[in-house]
Amino acid sequence: MTETAETTRQETYRPTFTLDEGPLDEVHAFWLAGMSCDGCTISAAGAQNPSVEQLLNARLPGLPRIVLHHPVLSVTAGKDFMQAHHAAKAGKLGAPYVVLFEGSVPDERIAGEFGGYWSAMGADEREGAGKQPIPTAQWLHDLAPGAAAVIAVGTCATWGGIPAAIGNVTGAMSVMDFLGEEYLSALGLPPINIPGCAPVGDNTTETIAAVLMFLAGFGPLPEFDELGRPAWLFGETVHRRCVLAGNYEEGKFAESYGERKCLVELGCWGPVVQCNIVSRGANGHMGGCMNTGGICIGCTMPGFPDAFAPFYKRPPGSLMSTTLSRTTGSFVDYLRQFTLKSRNRTRRWKRDNAVPSGWAKVDGGLNPAERMVGGVYEFLKRRRTGFSAAGSRRQRAYQNPSHAYIRKSPHDHEVER
């Protein structure tokens, strides 16, 4: 953090958060946008669990109402919209607030040398220059020290993303890089990161709700990993929850898009990327890259995009693992197919050696090799369990009393009664 930023952080009004005087009724949320495409806003607006409407209307038990100041979603504009921002900066807001930043933070000094700016919101009077736009980086600098929490939304805000890729001219950086390692919010929290391009909407609203629950005193501080990501959302790789992952261990890899096989050889980075989009879905718990046949390009990771480019090219590290998978996978696949076929038959179909399906001709029996493998399979399955095969002498001995009772005539039962 720069010396100016550190001085500002110490001198800026720092509100006190306490429940001694009663429940916390509302929290203001200032949504700022830097080098952004607004995709994070669109994603968050489509969240369902919880939804933005639930947060704004205090529909979640125990959570305060959120007063959202968003340049796209707000119904006010101009001075009316910017009034709360200036009040928070001056320490006169009268309520706790959080800062949500979308997009990367540009180095405004570069644009300032040419008399311009990269990203701005609102304006103020400057001596000898009249009204001048206020860069959103300046708003982040001014509001962050007094914020209960600073939440970076999307990969551009969390790691720098596309605007910070090699060759950029803006000097773009992440919120973490801008605020510095020593930054702590008014509640003592480092920046919270929700990566994704765009992040899953529910990831954003769920994290906000968890932080608000802590702020309101209704829950503990959520668990975050070493990079400030919600640990419960980014603790596993894409591959572990991928709908196509089972093909990997069977050595089945897609050679063209549209095949329902593992996509690693088409350029998928799922085995090494931390993201929950496959299990949660992209929007409304539906879709998601691999769910719809696309590859993972690593958009939630700090190295994106440079570390994962060129896209749609097989990752070099996958060569050894896919070779091993093909070697062992053919045997694994055979055993699974055999088990599938042998378990996919009723007792009657096995006895009649036929399956009465009108949809297609289905072989009801097993060839000699399959019968031999099946015998070994059954032996291993029942070993040390005391379970006997269906139709065995032991099973018939258990069933004889019931069968004998059923075989009796109605007259015999009447006599017994």
Salt bridges, closest charged atoms under 4 A:
GLU6 OE2 - ARG9 NH2 3.08
GLU26 OE2 - HIS28 NE2 3.35
GLU26 OE1 - ARG65 NH2 2.74
ASP107 OD1 - ARG109 NE 3.04
ASP124 OD1 - ARG126 NE 3.52
ASP142 OD2 - LYS89 NZ 3.36
ASP142 OD1 - HIS141 ND1 3.10
ASP202 OD2 - HIS285 NE2 2.78
GLU206 OE1 - ARG280 NH2 2.62
ASP225 OD2 - ARG229 NE 2.76
GLU236 OE1 - ARG241 NE 2.99
GLU249 OE2 - ARG336 NH2 2.53
GLU250 OE1 - LYS252 NZ 3.22
GLU250 OE2 - ARG336 NH1 2.85
GLU259 OE1 - LYS261 NZ 3.80
GLU265 OE2 - ARG314 NH1 3.51
GLU265 OE2 - ARG326 NH1 2.68
ASP333 OD1 - LYS252 NZ 3.05
ASP352 OD1 - ARG351 NE 3.17
ASP363 OD2 - LYS341 NZ 3.85
GLU370 OE1 - LYS341 NZ 3.44
GLU378 OE2 - ARG343 NH2 2.89
GLU378 OE1 - LYS381 NZ 3.46
GLU378 OE1 - ARG382 NH1 3.29
GLU414 OE1 - ARG417 NH2 2.68
GLU416 OE2 - LYS408 NZ 2.33
